[in-house]
Amino acid sequence: MGLFERELEAEALRAELGSLSDAGRVVTVTGDAGSGKTALLAAVLGGDDAVAAPAAGIRVLRGLCDPLGTPRPLGPVRDILQLLGIRDVDGAELERTFLERVSGQPTVLVIEDAQWIDAASSEILRFLIRRIDRLPVLLVLSYRDGGIGFGHALLPLLGEVSRTEHSRRLALQPLSRGAVREILGDAGPDPVRVHDLTGGNPFFVTEIARHPDEELPATVRDAVLASTFGLTDGELDVLQLIAAAPDALDDRLLPLLRIDVPTLRRLEATGLLVRTRRGIGFRHELARRAIVDGTPTGLDRVLHERLLDALAAIGSADQAVLTHHAVAAGDAARILRHARLAAGEATRTGSHSEAVAFLGLALAHLPGDTAERAQLLERLSTEQYMVSRLAEARGSARAALAIRERLGDADGIAAAHDRRAIIEYYSARRRAAEEQADLAAQAGGGAAASASAQATRAYLAYRRQDLTTAREIAARARELAEATTEEETDAARRRLAITEAAAQLVEGRTASRALLLLQASAAIQVSLDEIGTTAYSNLSALDIEHRRLAEAEAVLAEAIPLTIEREIPICYQWQTGMRARLHFLRGRWTASGEDAARVLDDHGAPLASIWPHVVSALLRLRQGAEPAAIDEHLAQAWDHARELDESPLLLAVLAAYAERAWHTGEWHPVLDHAATEVARADAFPGNAWAIGDLLVWLARIGRPMAATQVAEPQRLELDGRHQEAVDAWLALGTPFDAALAGLGDPAPDAALRALARLEQLGVDGTTARARELLSGRGIPLPARPRRTTASNPSGLTNRQLDVARLVAQGLTNGELAERLYISPKTADHHVSAVLGKLGVSSRREIVRSAVSLGLV
């Protein structure tokens, strides 16, 4: 293994080696077993030979300490003397002889694995250290720093080291995730998981890299088990008991489990254990697994029963841990009890995948079709929906509904239909969603269940832009909500407030943005994750639709990390799809493609995949791809949009088909729907931008169409006021739209300026078509220029955009590294890449161009 992240320590050791002629020194090299101590010493001081010469006139002498039950008296000292040809020295002469022979010439004296040193060797080395400043000797002690407690033979020696001014300590830290990634390589296992398993231990990481298909490489298992050699049966039982507690063994359990201090001290000497804030645990998860694997079959169940009883005795409330031990012990009653409580904790803390797992466990141990089972199924359906497992969520809701119907539970029936309505909507199945919402409202449940059902109906009406109907339903829902307590209808009230604020925003009342932000934050604070993130999702979508791009970027910068932190894939997918569209409008092609691919590769909810499909198609189209690479994405987007039946999305897909026609000269049959969809959209508010996008592209291909709702930049182009349209688009931060608006300008100079803008944007397919059209107008074309990237963020990745924004704010590389949780070295690389892609030479140029780059 190379010296991954050991360069500083190696340089420090070389510096000590270089100053050997001035005065003697002591260097201690500490770290866990497998941390790379031996590799570091070999890299600087030479190979594994007992005698080496790392530099002219300097020799290296090595003495080894062995892991024996009783150490060899003077083991490492005698090793060194034997290397010097001295075999028989009595005790009285030993210290003087050792001192004379090792200091006869410049010498590096290496004592490896000093955690196993004997007391006599420790005393002789103490004798050496007291005189080392006058000797040409560099004493290097390597040892594991765990388990050096009272009475250990090494302790007096370390005390001597601490008192001398001529010493230096090199502590080898675990590897970072970046180093683990480099060791594993691109085709290796997941570096984050390996880092978590190994704690960054270089030996374990290297062995996994050598055996990527093995969950626990035999070499790791053998190394761990070798550490247990010499333990008594009782001590081994305690070690296995600690291994059965993956979160560490709480100190409060020790007396209940009859584990005494002497036993712990003997176990600590193995180097496997460490004291954490949670108690006593293993230094590395792989080591714990090795002990678990070596536990005899049948004993593991007994161990978990003992731990479960002990945890119950101290009143532990850690439901996840209790569930783990109950499952391992096979205790069905306690699995059900603890899994239900653990699921509730997971939901409150935003760990929705864990909530799904705990609810599944509880259901597996709950017999019969009871109301309790229906309740758990409803909770499971909600959690499955949150993590975007829509088919499973639908199945759980159906199962709950069947039980509620057999029991004649009107509230339960309404709740089950209500849940299915939301699932069907995110599955892009509007008709099914509205049917389920209507059934929920008709179920005859109490005020709370009915209020929730009506809130869903109001939301669905708002999403199809029927704002009048949405408000009528919302008014009825509020009347129902007022008939019961605040707590019972809190979620419904919040959903109604979001729907009403979003409806106002559709109509152009931008003051409602603040209401949506307030509702989002308030819902998240009380763990209503679905409601809070829904507010963010609707706000970002409306901001982008109405071209409030800076505002949308700020919302998504706050909302997307929240969906990751609170583990809400269903909303993460939607918001990432929205960011793909935002980047696309800004001309950030690379970042847009990244986001679109992420949603599609994750097989996101159909609702969330419509814009990623549109973006993926148009990115390829503008780069000059063949229609076959485009049409599959457009077909998927059209199918989902038709099922969802919402005008903004239908018009967006039709506009993409019209752009395809502009590029290829082919009219696609889907475009036959354009007139009908424009007329329908024109009857509802909030569609000016979507209608305008489609009408502009239709006009460009000679198929003009009229509508009353058209946004200002598009209206300007349709009216032939091309330069005003260009200025309007540039003010909005959408350079591609500006270029296309200018391309149709009858003035040749203006059209050529638009062509130059396209060529700088790096859209080769669109540029080729533009040159063809201008040539057809008889406009002499300049030679294709050499493309530069100055003031063009089209090639920046999402990470590089983050870096560029922070640079634009004036942050240093160190501050940037801290903000993004990366190393300063990685920050340097990112900044260099950003400068190169933007074609600028300094950070100041990014700051000066921040507005035009859309970074502020």
C-alpha positions in Angstrom: 0.0 0.0 0.0 1.3 3.5 -0.8 1.6 6.2 1.8 -1.9 7.4 1.6 -2.3 10.6 3.7 1.0 9.9 5.5 3.1 12.4 3.5 3.3 14.9 6.4 4.5 12.2 8.8 7.0 10.9 6.3 8.4 14.4 5.8 8.6 14.9 9.5 10.5 11.7 10.0 12.9 12.6 7.1 13.5 15.9 8.8 14.5 14.1 12.0 16.7 11.9 10.0 18.4 14.9 8.4 19.2 16.5 11.7 20.8 13.4 13.2 24.3 14.8 13.1 23.3 17.8 15.3 21.8 16.0 18.3 20.0 12.8 19.2 16.2 12.7 19.2 13.2 10.4 20.0 10.3 10.0 17.7 7.2 8.1 18.8 4.9 6.7 16.0 1.5 5.8 17.3 -1.7 4.5 15.8 -4.1 1.5 15.8 -3.1 -1.9 14.5 -3.1 -1.6 10.8 -2.7 2.2 10.7 0.4 2.0 8.6 3.2 2.5 11.2 5.4 -0.2 9.7 4.7 1.0 6.1 5.7 4.6 7.1 9.0 3.4 8.7 9.8 1.2 5.8 9.2 4.1 3.3 11.5 6.4 5.1 14.1 4.2 6.7 14.3 1.3 4.3 12.8 -2.1 3.8 12.0 -4.9 6.2 15.6 -5.9 6.7 16.8 -5.7 10.3 19.7 -3.5 9.2 19.3 -0.8 6.5 21.0 2.4 5.4 18.5 5.1 4.5 21.3 7.7 3.9 25.1 7.7 3.6 26.8 7.1 6.9 23.6 6.3 8.7 22.5 2.8 9.8 19.2 1.5 10.9 18.9 -1.1 13.6 15.6 -2.8 14.4 14.4 -4.5 17.4 11.0 -6.3 17.7 8.7 -6.8 20.6 6.6 -9.9 20.4 2.9 -10.5 21.5 3.8 -13.2 24.0 1.8 -14.0 27.1 5.0 -13.2 29.0 7.4 -11.0 27.1 10.9 -12.1 26.3 13.3 -10.5 28.7 15.3 -7.9 26.9 13.8 -9.2 23.6 14.3 -6.1 21.4 17.6 -5.1 23.1 19.1 -8.5 22.5 17.9 -8.4 18.9 19.9 -5.3 18.3 23.0 -6.5 20.1 22.9 -9.6 18.0 22.8 -7.6 14.9 26.0 -5.9 16.1 27.6 -9.3 16.8 27.2 -9.3 20.5 25.6 -12.3 22.1 26.7 -12.7 25.7 26.6 -9.7 27.9 25.9 -9.9 31.6 23.4 -7.6 33.4 26.0 -5.3 34.9 27.6 -4.4 31.5 24.4 -4.5 29.4 23.4 -0.8 29.7 26.9 0.5 29.0 27.6 -1.9 26.2 24.3 -1.2 24.5 24.8 2.5 24.8 28.4 2.4 23.3 27.6 0.1 20.4 24.4 1.8 19.2 26.0 5.3 19.4 29.3 4.4 17.8 28.1 6.0 14.5 25.0 7.8 13.4 22.2 5.3 14.0 18.5 5.1 13.7 17.3 2.7 16.4 13.8 1.4 15.7 11.7 -0.5 18.3 8.6 -1.7 16.7 5.3 -2.8 18.5 6.5 -1.4 21.8 3.1 -2.1 23.3 4.6 -5.6 23.9 7.9 -4.4 25.4 9.3 -6.0 28.5 10.2 -4.0 31.6 14.0 -4.6 31.3 14.1 -3.3 27.7 12.1 -0.3 28.8 14.6 0.5 31.5 17.6 0.3 29.1 15.9 2.6 26.6 15.1 5.1 29.4 18.8 5.0 30.2 19.5 5.8 26.5 16.9 8.7 26.3 18.4 10.5 29.3 21.6 10.9 27.3 20.2 11.0 23.8 20.9 14.7 23.2 24.6 14.0 23.3 24.5 10.9 21.0 24.1 10.5 17.2 21.0 8.3 17.8 17.5 8.7 16.5 15.3 6.4 18.6 12.0 5.6 16.9 9.3 3.9 19.0 6.2 2.5 17.3 3.3 1.3 19.3 -0.4 1.0 19.5 -1.7 3.8 21.8 -4.7 1.9 23.1 -4.4 -0.3 26.2 -1.3 1.4 27.7 -2.7 1.7 31.3 -1.4 1.6 34.8 1.3 -1.0 35.3 2.2 -1.4 31.7 5.9 -1.8 31.0 5.9 0.8 28.3 4.5 3.5 30.5 7.7 4.5 32.3 9.5 4.7 29.0 6.7 7.0 27.6 7.0 9.1 30.7 10.7 9.5 30.0 10.0 10.6 26.4 7.5 13.2 27.6 10.1 14.8 29.9 12.8 15.2 27.3 12.9 18.3 25.0 14.3 16.2 22.2 11.2 14.3 21.2 8.5 14.3 18.6 5.2 12.4 18.4 3.7 11.3 15.1 0.1 10.1 15.6 -1.3 8.3 12.5 -4.9 9.2 12.0 -7.5 7.1 10.2 -7.7 7.6 6.4 -10.2 10.1 5.0 -12.9 9.0 2.7 -11.0 10.5 -0.2 -8.0 8.2 0.5 -10.3 5.2 0.9 -11.8 6.1 -2.5 -8.4 6.3 -4.1 -7.3 2.9 -2.6 -10.5 1.2 -3.8 -10.5 2.7 -7.2 -13.5 3.6 -9.4 -14.6 0.1 -9.9 -14.3 -0.9 -6.2 -16.8 -1.1 -3.4 -18.7 2.0 -2.1 -15.9 4.1 -0.4 -18.3 5.6 2.1 -19.5 2.2 3.3 -16.0 0.9 3.4 -14.8 3.9 5.4 -17.7 3.4 7.9 -16.9 -0.4 8.2 -13.1 0.1 8.7 -13.0 3.4 10.5 -10.4 4.4 7.9 -7.9 1.7 9.1 -5.4 1.3 6.2 -4.9 -2.5 6.7 -8.6 -3.2 6.6 -9.2 -0.9 3.6 -6.4 -2.5 1.7 -7.6 -6.0 2.3 -11.1 -5.1 1.2 -9.6 -3.6 -2.0 -7.7 -6.9 -2.5 -10.9 -8.9 -1.9 -13.8 -6.7 -3.1 -16.2 -9.5 -3.4 -15.9 -10.7 0.2 -18.0 -9.1 2.9 -15.3 -10.0 5.5 -12.0 -10.9 3.9 -10.3 -13.9 5.6 -7.2 -11.9 6.1 -9.1 -9.4 8.3 -10.9 -12.2 10.2 -7.6 -14.0 10.8 -5.9 -10.9 12.0 -8.7 -10.1 14.4 -9.0 -13.6 15.8 -5.3 -13.7 16.3 -5.7 -10.8 18.7 -7.8 -13.0 21.0 -5.1 -15.6 21.4 -4.5 -16.3 25.1 -8.0 -15.2 26.4 -9.7 -17.4 28.8 -13.2 -18.9 27.9 -14.8 -16.4 30.3 -12.9 -13.4 28.7 -13.9 -14.6 25.2 -17.5 -14.8 26.3 -17.4 -11.2 27.4 -15.8 -10.2 24.1 -18.6 -11.9 22.2 -21.1 -10.2 24.4 -19.6 -6.8 23.6 -19.6 -7.8 19.9 -23.3 -8.5 20.1 -23.9 -4.8 20.9 -23.0 -3.0 17.6 -23.6 0.4 19.2 -21.2 -0.3 22.1 -21.9 -1.7 25.5 -23.4 0.9 27.9 -21.4 1.2 31.1 -24.6 0.8 33.1 -24.9 -2.7 31.9 -21.6 -3.9 33.2 -22.7 -4.9 36.7 -25.9 -6.5 35.4 -23.9 -8.6 33.0 -21.3 -9.4 35.7 -18.4 -7.8 33.7 -15.6 -6.7 36.0 -12.7 -4.2 35.6 -9.9 -6.8 35.5 -11.6 -8.6 32.6 -12.1 -5.4 30.7 -8.4 -4.5 31.2 -7.3 -7.9 29.8 -9.7 -7.4 26.8 -8.4 -3.9 26.2 -4.9 -5.4 25.8 -6.1 -7.1 22.6 -6.3 -3.7 20.9 -9.8 -4.5 19.6 -11.8 -2.4 22.1 -12.2 1.3 22.6 -14.1 3.4 25.1 -16.6 5.7 23.3 -19.2 8.2 24.6 -21.7 5.3 24.3 -19.7 2.8 26.3 -17.3 0.0 25.4 -17.1 -1.0 21.7 -14.9 -2.2 19.0 -12.4 0.1 17.3 -13.5 -1.1 13.9 -16.8 -2.5 12.7 -15.0 -5.2 10.7 -13.3 -6.4 13.9 -16.6 -6.7 15.6 -18.0 -8.6 12.7 -15.1 -11.0 12.8 -15.9 -11.8 16.5 -19.6 -12.2 15.7 -18.8 -14.6 12.8 -16.7 -16.6 15.2 -19.4 -16.9 17.8 -20.8 -20.5 18.0 -24.3 -21.0 16.5 -27.0 -20.7 19.1 -24.9 -18.7 21.5 -25.7 -15.5 19.7 -29.4 -15.7 20.6 -28.5 -16.2 24.3 -26.2 -13.2 24.1 -28.9 -10.9 22.7 -31.4 -12.2 25.3 -29.0 -11.2 28.0 -28.5 -7.8 26.5 -32.2 -7.2 26.0 -33.0 -8.1 29.6 -30.2 -5.9 30.9 -31.4 -2.9 28.8 -34.9 -3.4 30.0 -33.6 -3.5 33.6 -32.0 0.0 33.2 -35.1 1.4 31.5 -33.5 2.0 28.1 -35.6 4.0 25.7 -33.4 3.4 22.6 -36.1 1.6 20.6 -33.9 0.9 17.6 -31.3 -0.9 19.8 -34.0 -2.8 21.7 -35.6 -3.9 18.4 -32.2 -5.1 17.1 -31.7 -7.3 20.1 -35.3 -8.5 20.2 -35.0 -9.7 16.5 -31.7 -11.4 17.2 -33.2 -13.1 20.3 -36.3 -14.1 18.3 -38.7 -12.6 20.9 -41.8 -11.8 18.8 -43.7 -9.9 21.5 -40.8 -7.6 22.2 -40.1 -7.2 18.4 -43.6 -5.9 17.9 -43.5 -3.5 20.9 -40.1 -2.0 20.2 -40.4 -1.9 16.4 -43.6 0.2 16.6 -41.9 2.7 18.9 -38.7 2.7 16.8 -40.8 3.5 13.7 -42.3 6.5 15.4 -38.9 7.8 16.5 -37.6 7.3 12.9 -40.5 9.3 11.4 -40.0 12.1 13.9 -36.3 12.4 13.1 -36.7 12.1 9.3 -35.3 8.6 9.0 -38.1 7.4 6.7 -36.3 4.3 5.2 -35.7 3.1 8.8 -39.4 3.8 9.6 -40.3 1.5 6.6 -38.0 -1.2 8.0 -39.3 -1.0 11.5 -43.0 -1.0 10.5 -42.3 -4.0 8.3 -40.9 -5.8 11.3 -43.8 -5.0 13.4 -46.3 -6.1 10.8 -44.5 -9.4 10.4 -45.1 -10.1 14.0 -48.7 -8.9 14.3 -51.2 -11.6 13.6 -54.8 -11.0 12.3 -56.6 -8.3 10.3 -57.1 -6.0 13.2 -57.6 -2.2 13.4 -54.0 -2.1 14.8 -52.7 -3.9 11.7 -54.6 -1.4 9.4 -53.1 1.5 11.3 -49.6 0.1 10.9 -50.2 -0.5 7.2 -51.4 3.1 6.8 -48.3 4.4 8.5 -46.2 2.1 6.3 -47.9 3.3 3.2 -47.0 6.9 4.1 -43.4 6.1 4.8 -43.1 4.1 1.6 -44.5 7.1 -0.3 -41.9 9.4 1.4 -39.0 7.2 0.2 -40.6 7.0 -3.4 -41.6 3.4 -3.2 -44.9 4.2 -4.8 -46.0 0.7 -5.9 -45.4 -0.7 -2.4 -47.1 2.3 -0.9 -50.2 1.7 -3.0 -50.2 -2.0 -2.0 -50.0 -1.1 1.7 -52.8 1.4 1.4 -55.0 -1.2 -0.4 -54.4 -3.7 2.3 -55.3 -1.2 5.0 -58.4 -0.2 3.1 -59.5 -3.9 2.9 -59.2 -4.2 6.7 -61.1 -0.9 7.3 -63.9 -2.0 5.1 -64.3 -5.4 6.8 -64.4 -3.5 10.1 -66.8 -0.9 8.9 -64.5 1.9 10.0 -65.6 5.0 8.2 -62.7 7.2 9.4 -60.2 4.5 8.5 -61.8 4.0 5.0 -61.5 7.8 4.4 -57.9 7.9 5.5 -56.9 4.9 3.3 -58.6 6.5 0.2 -57.0 9.8 1.1 -53.5 8.3 1.2 -54.1 6.5 -2.1 -55.1 9.8 -3.7 -51.7 11.3 -3.0 -49.8 8.2 -4.1 -51.7 8.1 -7.4 -51.0 11.7 -8.0 -47.3 11.3 -7.6 -47.6 8.3 -9.9 -48.9 10.8 -12.5 -52.4 9.2 -12.5 -54.7 12.2 -12.1 -57.9 10.4 -12.8 -57.2 7.7 -10.2 -56.0 10.3 -7.7 -59.3 12.3 -8.0 -61.4 9.2 -7.8 -59.6 8.2 -4.6 -60.0 11.7 -3.1 -63.7 11.7 -4.0 -64.1 8.3 -2.3 -62.3 9.6 0.8 -64.7 12.6 1.0 -67.7 10.3 0.5 -66.7 7.7 3.1 -68.7 9.4 5.9 -65.9 9.7 8.3 -65.6 12.2 11.1 -64.7 15.9 10.8 -60.9 15.3 10.9 -61.0 12.6 8.2 -63.3 14.6 6.0 -61.3 17.7 6.4 -58.1 15.9 5.3 -60.0 14.4 2.3 -61.3 17.8 1.2 -57.8 19.3 1.6 -56.5 16.7 -0.9 -59.3 17.5 -3.3 -58.5 21.2 -3.0 -54.9 20.6 -3.8 -55.7 18.5 -6.8 -57.9 21.2 -8.2 -55.2 23.8 -7.6 -52.7 21.7 -9.5 -55.0 21.6 -12.5 -55.3 25.4 -12.1 -59.0 25.3 -11.4 -58.5 27.8 -8.7 -62.2 28.6 -8.3 -63.0 25.0 -7.5 -59.9 24.7 -5.3 -61.1 27.7 -3.1 -64.7 26.3 -2.9 -63.4 23.0 -1.6 -60.9 24.6 0.7 -63.7 26.7 2.3 -65.7 23.5 3.0 -62.6 21.8 4.4 -62.0 24.8 6.8 -65.5 24.5 8.1 -64.9 20.8 8.8 -61.6 21.6 10.5 -63.2 24.1 12.8 -65.6 21.4 14.0 -62.8 19.5 15.8 -59.7 20.1 17.8 -56.6 21.9 16.5 -54.4 18.8 16.9 -56.6 16.5 15.0 -56.7 18.7 11.9 -53.3 20.4 12.1 -52.0 18.7 9.0 -55.2 19.5 7.0 -55.0 23.1 8.1 -51.4 23.4 7.0 -52.1 21.7 3.6 -55.0 24.1 3.0 -52.8 27.1 3.8 -50.2 25.9 1.3 -52.8 25.4 -1.4 -54.3 28.8 -0.9 -50.9 30.6 -0.9 -49.8 28.7 -4.0 -53.1 29.6 -5.8 -52.4 33.2 -5.1 -49.0 32.9 -6.5 -50.3 31.3 -9.7 -52.4 34.5 -10.1 -49.3 36.6 -9.8 -49.6 37.7 -6.1 -46.0 37.4 -5.2 -46.5 38.4 -1.6 -47.7 34.8 -1.1 -44.2 33.6 -1.5 -43.5 34.6 2.1 -46.5 32.6 3.2 -45.3 29.5 1.5 -41.8 29.8 3.0 -43.4 30.3 6.4 -45.6 27.3 6.0 -42.7 25.2 4.9 -40.5 26.1 7.8 -43.3 25.7 10.4 -44.3 22.2 9.1 -40.7 21.0 9.1 -40.2 22.2 12.7 -43.1 19.9 13.9 -41.8 16.9 11.8 -44.6 17.2 9.2 -41.9 16.6 6.5 -44.3 15.8 3.7 -46.2 19.0 4.1 -43.2 21.2 4.6 -41.3 19.9 1.5 -44.5 20.1 -0.5 -44.6 23.8 0.2 -41.0 24.2 -1.0 -41.7 22.1 -4.1 -44.7 24.1 -5.2 -42.9 27.4 -4.5 -39.8 26.4 -6.5 -41.9 25.1 -9.4 -43.9 28.3 -9.6 -40.8 30.5 -9.3 -39.2 28.7 -12.2 -42.4 28.7 -14.3 -42.7 32.5 -13.8 -38.9 33.0 -14.4 -38.1 34.2 -10.9 -34.9 32.3 -11.3 -32.8 33.8 -8.5 -35.6 33.3 -6.0 -36.0 29.7 -7.2 -32.3 29.0 -6.8 -32.4 30.3 -3.2 -35.5 28.1 -2.4 -33.9 25.0 -3.9 -30.6 25.7 -2.1 -32.5 25.5 1.1 -35.0 22.8 0.2 -32.8 20.1 -1.5 -30.4 19.7 1.4 -33.4 19.4 3.7 -34.8 16.5 1.6 -31.5 14.7 2.0 -31.2 15.5 5.7 -34.8 14.4 6.4 -34.5 11.5 3.9 -37.5 12.4 1.6 -36.6 10.9 -1.8 -40.1 11.7 -3.2 -39.5 15.4 -2.7 -35.7 15.2 -3.5 -36.6 13.8 -6.9 -39.1 16.5 -7.6 -36.9 19.4 -6.5 -33.8 18.0 -8.3 -35.9 17.8 -11.4 -36.9 21.4 -10.9 -33.2 22.3 -10.5 -32.5 20.5 -13.7 -35.0 22.9 -15.4 -33.5 25.9 -13.6 -30.0 25.1 -14.8 -31.4 24.4 -18.3 -33.0 27.9 -18.5 -29.7 29.4 -17.2 -27.7 27.7 -19.9 -25.8 25.4 -17.4 -26.0 22.4 -19.6 -23.6 20.1 -17.6 -25.3 20.7 -14.2 -28.7 20.4 -15.8 -27.9 17.1 -17.4 -26.4 15.8 -14.0 -29.7 16.6 -12.2 -31.9 15.1 -14.9 -29.9 11.9 -15.1 -29.9 11.6 -11.3 -33.7 11.6 -11.2 -34.1 9.2 -14.1 -31.4 6.9 -12.9 -33.1 6.7 -9.5 -36.3 5.7 -11.3 -38.0 8.6 -9.6 -41.7 9.1 -9.3 -43.4 9.6 -12.7 -44.6 13.1 -11.6 -40.9 14.0 -10.8 -39.6 12.6 -14.1 -41.4 14.7 -16.6 -39.1 17.7 -16.5 -35.9 15.5 -16.4 -37.2 13.7 -19.6 -37.9 17.1 -21.3 -34.5 18.4 -20.3 -32.6 15.3 -21.3 -34.3 15.4 -24.7 -33.6 19.1 -25.4 -30.0 18.8 -24.2 -29.4 16.1 -26.8 -31.3 18.0 -29.4 -29.3 21.2 -28.9 -26.1 19.2 -29.2 -27.1 17.8 -32.5 -28.1 14.2 -31.5 -30.1 12.0 -33.7 -33.9 12.0 -33.2 -33.8 8.5 -31.8 -31.8 9.7 -28.8 -34.4 12.4 -28.2 -37.8 10.8 -29.0 -37.8 8.2 -26.2 -37.4 10.9 -23.6 -40.1 13.1 -25.2 -42.5 10.1 -25.5 -42.1 9.3 -21.8 -42.7 12.9 -20.9 -45.7 13.2 -23.1 -47.3 10.0 -21.7 -46.8 11.1 -18.1 -48.0 14.6 -18.9 -51.2 13.3 -20.6 -52.0 11.1 -17.6 -51.4 14.0 -15.2 -53.4 16.3 -17.4 -51.9 19.6 -16.2 -51.6 22.4 -18.8 -48.1 23.8 -17.9 -46.6 20.3 -18.3 -48.5 19.4 -21.5 -47.5 22.8 -23.0 -43.9 22.3 -22.0 -43.7 18.9 -23.8 -45.4 20.3 -26.8 -42.9 23.2 -26.9 -40.1 20.6 -26.8 -41.7 18.9 -29.8 -41.9 22.2 -31.6 -38.3 22.9 -30.9 -37.5 19.4 -32.3 -39.5 20.5 -35.5 -37.4 23.7 -35.7 -34.2 21.6 -35.6 -35.2 18.8 -37.9 -37.9 20.3 -40.2 -40.2 17.4 -39.2 -43.7 18.0 -37.8 -44.5 15.4 -35.1 -48.1 14.1 -34.8 -48.1 15.1 -31.1 -48.1 18.7 -32.2 -51.6 18.2 -33.6 -52.7 18.7 -30.0 -51.2 22.1 -29.7 -54.3 24.2 -30.6 -56.5 22.3 -28.2 -54.1 22.5 -25.3 -53.4 26.2 -25.9 -57.1 27.0 -25.9 -57.6 25.0 -22.7 -54.7 26.6 -20.9 -55.7 30.1 -22.0 -58.9 29.7 -20.0 -57.1 29.4 -16.7 -54.7 31.8 -15.0 -50.9 31.3 -14.6 -50.2 29.8 -18.0 -48.7 32.8 -19.8 -45.1 31.5 -19.8 -46.0 28.0 -20.8 -48.3 29.2 -23.6 -45.7 31.8 -24.7 -42.9 29.1 -25.0 -45.0 27.0 -27.3 -46.3 29.9 -29.4 -42.8 31.2 -30.0 -41.5 27.9 -31.2 -44.6 27.4 -33.4 -44.0 30.8 -34.9 -40.4 29.9 -35.6 -41.5 26.9 -37.7 -44.2 28.9 -39.5 -47.2 27.6 -37.6 -48.3 30.8 -35.7 -51.1 30.5 -33.1 -52.8 33.1 -31.0 -53.6 33.3 -27.3 -54.5 36.0 -24.7 -52.0 34.8 -22.2 -48.4 35.3 -23.3 -45.5 36.5 -21.1 -43.8 39.7 -22.0 -40.5 38.5 -23.5 -42.4 36.0 -25.7 -45.0 38.7 -26.7 -42.2 41.0 -27.7 -40.7 38.4 -30.1 -44.1 37.5 -31.5 -44.7 41.2 -32.2 -41.4 41.4 -34.1 -39.7 43.5 -31.4 -36.7 41.2 -31.3 -34.1 43.4 -29.6 -36.5 44.2 -26.8 -37.1 40.5 -26.4 -33.4 39.8 -26.3 -32.9 42.4 -23.6 -35.8 41.0 -21.6 -34.4 37.5 -21.7 -30.9 38.6 -20.7 -32.4 40.5 -17.7 -34.1 37.3 -16.7 -30.7 35.4 -16.9 -31.7 33.0 -19.8 -29.1 33.4 -22.5 -30.3 30.7 -24.8 -33.8 32.3 -25.1 -32.1 35.6 -25.7 -30.1 34.1 -28.6 -33.1 32.5 -30.2 -35.1 35.7 -29.9 -32.3 37.7 -31.6 -31.9 35.1 -34.3 -35.2 36.1 -35.9 -34.3 39.8 -36.0 -34.6 41.0 -39.6 -31.5 43.2 -39.1 -28.5 41.0 -40.2 -26.2 42.5 -37.6 -28.6 41.6 -34.8 -29.1 38.1 -36.2 -25.3 37.6 -36.3 -24.9 38.8 -32.7 -27.5 36.2 -31.8 -25.5 33.5 -33.7 -22.3 34.5 -31.9 -24.1 34.2 -28.6 -25.3 30.7 -29.5 -21.7 29.7 -30.6 -20.4 30.8 -27.1 -23.1 28.7 -25.4 -21.8 25.5 -26.8 -25.0 24.2 -28.4 -23.6 22.8 -31.6 -26.8 21.3 -33.0 -28.7 24.6 -32.5 -25.8 26.6 -33.9 -25.7 24.5 -37.0 -29.4 24.9 -37.6 -29.1 28.7 -37.0 -26.3 29.0 -39.5 -28.4 27.1 -42.0 -31.3 29.4 -41.5 -29.3 32.6 -41.7 -27.5 31.4 -44.8 -31.0 30.8 -46.3 -31.8 34.4 -45.6 -28.7 35.4 -47.7 -26.8 36.7 -44.7 -23.0 36.3 -45.2 -21.7 34.1 -42.3 -18.4 34.6 -40.5 -16.1 31.6 -40.1 -16.8 29.5 -37.1 -15.0 31.1 -34.2 -12.8 29.3 -31.7 -15.1 28.7 -28.7 -14.2 30.3 -25.4 -15.9 29.7 -22.1 -15.5 33.2 -20.6 -18.7 34.2 -18.8 -20.3 30.9 -19.7 -21.1 28.5 -16.9 -22.5 25.8 -19.3 -19.8 23.3 -18.5 -19.8 23.6 -14.7 -21.0 20.7 -12.7 -23.3 21.1 -9.7 -20.3 20.9 -7.3 -18.4 23.4 -9.4 -21.4 25.8 -9.4 -21.4 25.6 -5.6 -17.7 26.4 -5.6 -18.2 29.3 -8.0 -21.0 30.8 -5.9 -18.8 30.8 -2.8 -15.8 32.3 -4.8 -18.2 35.0 -6.0 -19.0 35.8 -2.4 -15.3 36.4 -1.7 -14.6 33.2 0.4 -11.0 32.0 0.6 -10.2 28.4 -0.3 -10.0 27.5 3.4 -13.4 29.1 4.1 -14.8 27.4 1.0 -13.5 24.0 2.2 -15.1 24.4 5.6 -18.4 25.4 4.1 -18.5 22.4 1.7 -17.0 19.9 4.1 -14.0 19.1 1.9 -10.3 19.3 2.3 -8.4 22.5 1.4 -6.5 20.5 -1.2 -9.8 19.4 -2.8 -11.1 23.0 -2.7 -7.9 24.2 -4.5 -8.6 21.6 -7.3 -12.3 22.7 -7.6 -11.4 26.4 -7.8 -8.7 25.7 -10.5 -11.3 23.7 -12.5 -13.9 26.5 -12.2 -11.3 29.1 -13.4 -10.4 26.9 -16.3 -14.0 26.1 -17.4 -15.0 29.8 -17.1 -11.9 30.9 -19.1 -10.8 33.4 -16.5 -7.5 33.8 -14.8 -8.4 35.0 -11.3 -11.0 34.8 -8.6 -11.6 38.5 -9.0 -12.9 38.0 -12.5 -15.5 35.6 -11.1 -16.5 38.2 -8.5 -16.8 40.9 -11.1 -18.9 38.6 -13.4 -21.0 37.1 -10.7 -24.3 38.7 -11.9 -23.9 37.8 -15.5 -22.9 34.3 -14.5 -26.1 33.9 -12.4 -24.0 33.2 -9.3 -25.7 35.8 -7.1 
